[in-house]
Amino acid sequence: MTFDLERKWQLAYDFGTRRLTFLKTRVLHDVVVGLGNHASAREACLAAGVDEAELPRYAHALASLAESGMIRPGADC
């Protein structure tokens, strides 16, 4: 899956399954928690301290979270 860093994303917790996903780093946690507060995933990454060189790695991690249903496109997308 190609992940669109320019799109707005948000958490998508499913109360039906209550499945937990453990995020491997504090920075990734901060990115995911911040997704709803920023206009794009790129902005959420940069606000969490991810530098430009690390963006592809975080895009890959976010793509995995999107595929698993933990995050979804923002309401205004």
N, C-alpha and C positions, 0 to 999 in steps of 0.2 A: 504494500500500500504506500502510495506517495502521500506525505502529510503536508498540508497547506499551512505554512507558518503565517501567512497573511490573513487567514480567516480567524474569526472570533470563535473560541471554544469554551466549554464549561463542563463542570463535573456532571455526571449522569448517574448518580447513585440509584440503584434499583432496590427498593424496599422489599420487593417480592423475593429476591434471591439472597439479599444481604451478603453477597459475596465480598470478601475483603481482598484488596490488592495492596501489597506492600511495596512502597517505593524505595528504591535502593539508596538514594542519596537525599540529603536535606535540601539540596538545590532543586532536584526534581520535584520534591514535595512542594517547595515554595512556588515552582512554576505551575504545578497543577492547581494548587490552592488559589493562585493569582489569576488563572485563566479568565474567570468571569469579571475581573476588574480591569481588564485591558482590551483594547480594540482588536488585538491579534495575538496569536500564540507567540510570534516574534517579540512583541512588546512585553509579554509576560516573562519570556525567557530573559530578555535583557534586564528587566526590573529585578529578577531573581539573581542576577550576577553572572549569567551565562555570557561568555564573549563570543564574538562573531565566529571564531574558529571552531567553537564547540557546538554551534547551532545544528549542524547535520546530525550529530550524535543525539542531541535532545529531540530533534524532529523524528528520528527513528524510534526513540523511547515513547514519544507522544503518539506516533502511528500505532505502536503496539497497544497503547492504552485505548485508542479509538477503536481498534479492531476488537478489543475485549469488551467494549461498551462502557468503560469507565468514564470516558469523556465523549462529548458529542459536540457538533457545531452549535454555536451560540444561537439564541432565540432570534436575533436579528439577521441571521444568515439565510 
